[in-house]
Amino acid sequence: MLIDDLPGDLTARRPREEDHPRVLGVLDTWWGGLKGPAGAQERALLLPRLYFQHFTATSFLAEREDGRIAAFLVGFLSQSDREAAYVHFVGVDPELHGRGIGRALYRAFFALVLQHDRRYVHCITSPQNTASRAFHARLGFTVSPVKPDYDGPGLDRVAFTLDLSGPER
C-alpha cells in the first residue's frame, strides 16, 4: 500500500495527467465556495496541469472503492533548497473529514521527504482558510502571521513550516 495509515476503504496511488480535470472538478465543492467566484478561479489557477505531469512522484491521490476522488496531495522537493520540500495543494472530501485522511497524506509525504534527506516542509494557505490553519497547527507546523500580498496584490497568505528533525510525526 502506498500510504500505510489510510482508512481501509480507500486506496492511494500517484496522480496521473488524466486526473487533472477530475481534481479540478471537486475543488469548488470541497472548499465550500470559499471567497466566491474569485476563490474558485484562484484555486483552479493554483493547480495547473503541469503538477499532474511533472510532480507525480511526490504527490498522492486517494480514491474510494467506486473510483471517486477522496483526497489528494500535490507536493514536491525544492529545487533551490536541498533541505526543503513543499506541499502545494491538498484536499480531502468534506464528507470524509475526521477520518485521518489528511494526516495520512501528510505522513506519507513526510516519509518521502525524509527518504530524500530533506528536513523542512513548507506550505501556505489563505488567511480565510481557518480549517487549514488549524489542521497545520495540529500537525505541528509553525504558523506565520498573515503575509500581505504574498502571492501578488490582494493575495495574502499564511505560511507554515515543519522541521522534520523534531519529534516523531
C-alpha positions in Angstrom: 0.0 0.0 0.0 1.3 3.4 -0.9 0.0 5.0 2.3 0.0 2.7 5.4 -2.4 4.5 7.6 -5.1 5.4 5.1 -8.6 4.1 6.0 -9.2 0.6 4.6 -12.0 1.6 2.2 -9.6 4.0 0.3 -6.7 3.3 -1.9 -3.8 5.6 -2.8 -1.7 6.0 -5.9 0.3 8.6 -7.7 -1.8 11.1 -9.7 -1.7 10.9 -13.5 -2.2 13.7 -16.1 -5.8 12.4 -16.8 -6.6 13.1 -13.1 -6.2 16.8 -13.6 -9.8 17.6 -14.7 -11.2 15.2 -12.0 -9.4 17.1 -9.3 -10.4 20.5 -10.6 -14.0 19.3 -10.7 -14.1 18.8 -6.9 -12.3 22.0 -5.8 -15.3 24.4 -5.6 -17.5 21.9 -3.7 -14.8 20.8 -1.3 -13.8 24.4 -0.5 -17.5 25.3 0.0 -17.3 28.2 -2.3 -14.7 30.0 -0.1 -14.1 33.5 -1.4 -16.8 33.1 -4.1 -16.1 33.1 -7.9 -12.7 34.8 -7.3 -11.7 32.0 -4.9 -12.8 29.4 -7.4 -10.7 30.9 -10.1 -7.8 31.3 -7.7 -7.9 27.6 -6.8 -8.1 26.5 -10.4 -5.1 28.7 -11.3 -3.1 27.3 -8.4 -3.4 23.8 -9.8 -2.5 23.7 -13.5 -2.0 20.5 -15.4 1.8 20.7 -15.0 1.5 19.4 -11.5 -0.1 16.2 -12.9 2.7 15.9 -15.5 5.9 16.8 -13.6 5.3 16.3 -9.8 3.5 12.9 -9.7 6.4 11.1 -8.0 6.0 13.3 -4.9 2.2 13.5 -4.9 -0.7 11.3 -3.9 -4.3 10.6 -4.9 -6.7 8.7 -2.7 -9.8 7.1 -4.2 -12.9 5.4 -2.9 -13.8 1.8 -4.0 -16.0 3.2 -6.7 -13.1 5.3 -8.1 -14.3 8.7 -6.9 -11.6 11.0 -5.6 -11.4 11.0 -1.8 -8.3 13.2 -1.3 -5.1 14.4 -2.9 -1.8 16.0 -2.0 0.4 17.7 -4.6 3.9 18.3 -3.3 7.5 18.4 -4.5 11.1 18.6 -3.4 12.5 22.1 -3.6 14.9 22.6 -6.5 16.7 25.5 -4.8 16.8 24.5 -1.1 18.2 21.0 -0.7 16.8 20.8 2.8 13.2 21.6 1.9 10.1 20.2 0.4 6.8 22.0 -0.4 3.2 20.9 -0.1 1.5 22.9 -2.9 -2.2 21.8 -2.6 -4.1 19.4 -0.5 -7.8 18.5 -0.5 -10.0 16.0 1.3 -13.6 15.4 0.5 -15.6 17.1 3.4 -17.7 14.0 3.7 -14.6 12.2 4.8 -13.2 14.8 7.3 -12.2 13.5 10.7 -11.1 10.1 9.4 -7.4 10.9 9.4 -7.0 11.0 5.7 -5.3 14.4 5.5 -2.9 13.4 8.3 -2.2 10.1 6.4 -1.4 12.0 3.2 0.9 14.4 5.1 2.7 11.5 6.9 3.3 9.8 3.5 4.7 13.0 2.2 6.9 13.4 5.3 8.3 9.9 4.8 9.1 10.6 1.2 10.7 13.9 2.1 12.9 12.2 4.7 13.9 9.5 2.2 15.3 12.3 0.1 17.3 13.7 3.1 15.1 16.8 3.4 14.4 18.4 6.8 11.8 21.1 6.3 8.3 21.0 4.8 6.7 24.3 3.8 3.2 25.3 2.6 0.8 28.2 2.6 -2.9 29.0 2.7 -5.2 31.9 2.5 -5.9 33.7 5.8 -9.6 32.9 5.4 -9.0 29.2 5.3 -9.3 28.7 9.1 -9.7 24.9 8.8 -6.4 24.7 7.0 -4.7 26.9 9.6 -6.0 24.7 12.4 -5.1 21.5 10.7 -1.5 22.5 10.1 -1.1 23.8 13.6 -2.3 20.3 14.9 0.3 18.6 12.7 3.0 20.7 14.4 3.7 23.3 11.7 4.7 26.7 12.9 2.3 29.3 11.6 3.4 32.8 10.4 1.5 36.0 10.8 -0.5 37.0 7.7 1.8 37.9 4.8 0.2 40.7 2.9 0.3 40.5 -1.0 2.5 37.3 -0.6 1.3 35.9 -4.0 0.5 39.3 -5.6 -1.7 42.3 -4.9 -4.5 41.3 -2.6 -3.4 37.7 -2.3 -2.4 37.5 1.3 -1.1 34.2 2.7 -0.2 32.4 5.9 3.0 30.4 5.7 3.7 27.1 7.6 7.0 25.3 8.3 7.6 21.9 9.8 11.0 20.8 10.9 11.0 17.0 10.4 14.1 16.6 12.6 11.9 17.3 15.6 9.6 14.9 17.5 8.2 11.9 15.6 5.4 12.9 13.1 
